[in-house]
Amino acid sequence: MRPTLVFDQESGDFVASLGSPGGAAIIHYTAKTMIAMLDWGLDAQTAVTLPHAVTLGGTAFLEEDGYPQSTLQGLIERGHDMSRRTLTSGLQVILKTDNGLVGGADPRREGLVLGD
């Protein structure tokens, strides 16, 4: 697993904690989730649930049933080599919001978010 802690650059305040098993794909899983939460404004659970895409410098591995056919067709037209497969990350997230801490648990594996 790769625990990642995110802090606000200016204030130093805690923003998020996230991590996932997945070997070489860990960076893909955590980066996708951080971008979804911090840049796109998605909540923790929605960010965790987004479909995965992984590449290690060659074929792009796309999560089975995660992308619409139009996206796959667009990638093929641009010359990308792709393979669809199961990508079971197991992401777990804690995100600080104005309403307190909220979490997200990957539906691809066991786990759930509990709290007050």
Number of C-alpha atoms within 10 A of each C-alpha: 13 14 13 15 12 14 12 10 9 6 7 9 11 13 16 22 18 25 22 22 18 17 10 11 17 20 17 17 26 25 14 17 28 23 13 18 19 15 9 11 12 15 17 25 22 15 24 29 16 16 15 22 21 20 13 10 6 10 12 16 18 20 18 14 11 15 15 8 10 9 10 15 12 11 14 12 9 9 9 14 11 17 13 15 14 13 18 16 23 20 27 24 25 19 21 15 12 5 6 7 14 18 20 22 23 22 16 14 11 8 13 11 13 9 6 4
